[in-house]
């Protein structure tokens, strides 16, 4: 026959449960208020901000974004700062490394920025945006990138998805391409005196680089590489 738990045992279990619940509540409240509390202490305040790696974004702009965070700096993470910077500079920041160095006078915040490097400009009406080799579109600063190859695309989603392949197979060759027109059914490369037609981005062949280098010195003004054979057209 099972022995019924005594009133004392039930009271003990209830007390343990209440104690455990109180501890959980205390830790939740403490974890919420502790960063703000520590941020008020001189030893845990940001006394200096060091920024490195930025080559186009002015130091003052990054500093202002950091300073605007005020008491949130203690709990700030690299991913959060990257998100804030990209919201201000339109996807320009590729990577952020954030370190906090504790000193006797307070915290030194070390921010290392890696900006995206433009390889082409995307024409948008009278304005333009920049493209890096990963196909990420971001806003230029000043007249940055005006001399880069011009890209026109009617579907920015397709362009961003497939641009890395276009960069690897075409732009990285260093040929003097002046304009690239990306359509759903073809890609048009415009040189000064020659036009080359390629298949859509997703159907670029593995040897397209070799074929481009081979036909670049051909006298024909128009070359169609959408098929297994060359189609040379004289205007």
C-alpha positions as CSV (number, residue, x, y, z in Angstrom):
1,X,0.0,0.0,0.0
2,X,1.4,3.4,-1.0
3,X,2.1,5.9,1.7
4,X,0.3,9.2,1.4
5,X,2.6,12.2,1.3
6,X,2.5,14.1,4.6
7,X,1.3,17.7,4.8
8,X,4.9,18.7,5.6
9,X,6.3,17.2,2.4
10,X,3.7,19.0,0.3
11,X,4.5,22.3,2.0
12,X,8.2,21.7,1.3
13,X,7.6,21.0,-2.3
14,X,5.4,24.1,-2.6
15,X,8.1,26.2,-0.9
16,X,10.8,24.9,-3.3
17,X,8.6,25.6,-6.3
18,X,7.9,29.2,-5.1
19,X,11.6,29.7,-4.4
20,X,12.6,28.4,-7.9
21,X,10.0,30.6,-9.6
22,X,11.2,33.6,-7.7
23,X,14.8,32.9,-8.7
24,X,13.8,32.6,-12.4
25,X,11.9,35.9,-12.1
26,X,14.8,37.6,-10.4
27,X,17.3,36.5,-13.1
28,X,15.0,37.6,-15.9
29,X,14.6,41.1,-14.3
30,X,18.3,41.3,-13.5
31,X,19.3,40.4,-17.1
32,X,17.0,43.1,-18.4
33,X,18.2,45.9,-16.1
34,X,21.8,44.9,-15.5
35,X,23.2,46.3,-18.8
36,X,21.5,49.6,-18.2
37,X,22.7,49.7,-14.6
38,X,26.3,48.9,-15.5
39,X,26.2,51.5,-18.3
40,X,25.7,54.2,-15.6
41,X,28.9,53.3,-13.8
42,X,32.0,55.2,-15.0
43,X,34.0,52.0,-15.4
44,X,31.5,50.6,-17.8
45,X,30.9,53.7,-19.9
46,X,32.2,54.1,-23.5
47,X,35.1,56.6,-23.2
48,X,36.5,56.2,-26.7
49,X,35.5,54.9,-30.1
50,X,38.1,53.6,-32.5
51,X,37.0,53.0,-36.1
52,X,39.1,51.3,-38.8
53,X,38.6,49.9,-42.3
54,X,36.3,52.5,-43.7
55,X,37.5,54.0,-46.9
56,X,34.4,55.8,-48.2
57,X,32.1,56.2,-45.2
58,X,33.4,59.2,-43.2
59,X,34.5,58.5,-39.7
60,X,32.1,61.1,-38.3
61,X,29.1,59.3,-39.8
62,X,30.0,55.9,-38.2
63,X,30.8,57.7,-34.9
64,X,27.4,59.4,-34.9
65,X,25.6,56.1,-35.4
66,X,27.5,54.6,-32.5
67,X,27.0,57.6,-30.2
68,X,23.3,57.8,-30.9
69,X,22.9,54.3,-29.2
70,X,23.9,55.8,-25.8
71,X,23.1,53.3,-23.1
72,X,22.7,50.4,-25.5
73,X,26.4,50.2,-26.3
74,X,27.1,47.7,-23.5
75,X,24.9,45.1,-25.1
76,X,25.7,46.0,-28.7
77,X,26.7,43.2,-31.0
78,X,28.5,43.3,-34.4
79,X,25.4,42.0,-36.3
80,X,23.2,44.8,-34.8
81,X,25.7,47.5,-35.6
82,X,26.0,46.2,-39.2
83,X,22.2,46.3,-39.6
84,X,22.1,49.9,-38.3
85,X,24.9,51.0,-40.6
86,X,23.4,49.4,-43.7
87,X,20.1,51.0,-42.9
88,X,21.8,54.4,-43.1
89,X,24.2,53.6,-46.0
90,X,22.0,51.3,-48.1
91,X,23.8,47.9,-47.9
92,X,27.3,49.4,-48.2
93,X,28.8,47.6,-45.2
94,X,29.8,44.0,-45.8
95,X,31.2,43.1,-42.4
96,X,31.5,44.6,-38.9
97,X,33.9,43.4,-36.2
98,X,33.1,44.9,-32.8
99,X,35.3,44.6,-29.7
100,X,35.1,46.2,-26.2
101,X,38.4,46.9,-24.4
102,X,38.1,47.6,-20.7
103,X,40.5,50.1,-19.2
104,X,40.7,51.9,-15.8
105,X,39.0,55.0,-17.3
106,X,36.2,53.1,-19.1
107,X,35.6,51.1,-22.2
108,X,37.3,51.6,-25.6
109,X,35.0,50.5,-28.4
110,X,36.9,49.1,-31.4
111,X,34.9,49.1,-34.6
112,X,36.3,47.5,-37.8
113,X,34.3,48.1,-41.0
114,X,34.6,46.2,-44.3
115,X,32.9,48.1,-47.0
116,X,31.7,46.6,-50.3
117,X,34.0,47.2,-53.3
118,X,32.1,48.3,-56.4
119,X,32.9,46.6,-59.7
120,X,30.0,48.0,-61.9
121,X,27.3,50.6,-61.8
122,X,23.6,49.8,-62.2
123,X,21.8,52.4,-64.3
124,X,18.5,53.5,-62.8
125,X,17.0,56.3,-64.9
126,X,19.1,59.4,-64.3
127,X,20.7,58.0,-61.3
128,X,22.7,54.9,-60.6
129,X,23.7,52.4,-57.8
130,X,26.8,50.3,-57.4
131,X,27.3,46.6,-57.6
132,X,29.9,44.5,-55.9
133,X,31.1,41.1,-57.2
134,X,28.5,39.3,-55.1
135,X,25.7,41.2,-56.8
136,X,24.8,43.4,-53.8
137,X,23.4,46.8,-54.8
138,X,24.4,49.8,-52.7
139,X,24.4,53.6,-52.9
140,X,27.5,55.5,-54.1
141,X,29.0,58.2,-52.1
142,X,29.7,61.4,-54.1
143,X,30.7,60.6,-57.7
144,X,32.0,57.1,-56.8
145,X,32.0,54.5,-59.5
146,X,31.1,56.8,-62.4
147,X,33.8,55.3,-64.6
148,X,32.8,51.7,-64.0
149,X,31.1,49.5,-66.6
150,X,27.4,50.4,-66.9
151,X,24.8,47.6,-66.3
152,X,21.2,47.9,-67.4
153,X,18.8,45.3,-66.0
154,X,15.0,44.9,-66.2
155,X,14.9,42.5,-63.3
156,X,17.1,43.4,-60.3
157,X,16.2,40.1,-58.6
158,X,17.7,38.0,-61.5
159,X,20.7,40.3,-61.7
160,X,21.6,40.1,-58.0
161,X,21.2,36.4,-58.0
162,X,23.3,35.7,-61.0
163,X,25.8,38.6,-61.0
164,X,28.6,36.7,-59.2
165,X,28.7,34.3,-62.2
166,X,28.7,37.3,-64.6
167,X,31.6,38.9,-62.7
168,X,33.6,35.7,-62.6
169,X,33.1,34.7,-66.3
170,X,33.1,38.1,-67.9
171,X,34.0,41.2,-65.9
172,X,37.0,39.7,-64.2
173,X,38.6,39.1,-67.6
174,X,39.5,42.8,-67.8
175,X,38.1,43.3,-71.3
176,X,37.1,46.9,-72.1
177,X,33.3,46.3,-71.8
178,X,31.5,49.7,-71.8
179,X,27.9,48.5,-71.2
180,X,26.1,45.3,-70.2
181,X,22.4,44.9,-70.9
182,X,20.8,42.0,-68.9
183,X,17.6,40.7,-70.3
184,X,15.6,37.6,-69.5
185,X,16.5,35.9,-72.8
186,X,20.1,37.2,-73.4
187,X,23.0,39.4,-72.2
188,X,24.4,42.0,-74.5
189,X,28.0,43.1,-74.0
190,X,28.8,46.4,-75.7
191,X,32.4,47.3,-76.6
192,X,33.5,50.4,-78.4
193,X,33.3,48.7,-81.8
194,X,31.8,45.3,-81.1
195,X,28.7,43.8,-79.6
196,X,28.6,40.3,-78.1
197,X,25.4,38.4,-77.3
198,X,25.5,35.8,-74.5
199,X,22.8,33.5,-73.3
200,X,20.8,34.4,-70.1
201,X,22.8,34.5,-66.9
202,X,21.6,31.1,-65.6
203,X,22.7,29.5,-68.9
204,X,26.2,30.8,-69.2
205,X,28.5,28.0,-70.3
206,X,31.6,27.0,-68.3
207,X,33.8,28.0,-71.2
208,X,32.3,31.4,-71.9
209,X,35.5,33.2,-70.7
210,X,37.6,31.3,-73.2
211,X,35.2,32.0,-76.0
212,X,35.1,35.7,-75.2
213,X,38.9,36.0,-75.2
214,X,39.0,34.1,-78.5
215,X,36.5,36.2,-80.4
216,X,37.5,39.6,-78.9
217,X,40.0,40.3,-81.7
218,X,37.6,39.0,-84.5
219,X,36.9,41.7,-87.1
220,X,33.1,41.1,-86.9
221,X,31.1,43.8,-85.2
222,X,28.6,41.5,-83.8
223,X,29.1,38.0,-82.3
224,X,26.3,35.7,-81.0
225,X,27.5,33.2,-78.4
226,X,24.0,31.9,-77.4
227,X,24.5,28.7,-79.3
228,X,27.2,26.0,-79.4
229,X,28.7,27.6,-82.5
230,X,29.8,31.2,-83.1
231,X,27.5,33.3,-85.2
232,X,29.5,36.2,-86.7
233,X,27.6,39.1,-88.1
234,X,29.0,41.9,-90.2
235,X,27.0,45.2,-90.0
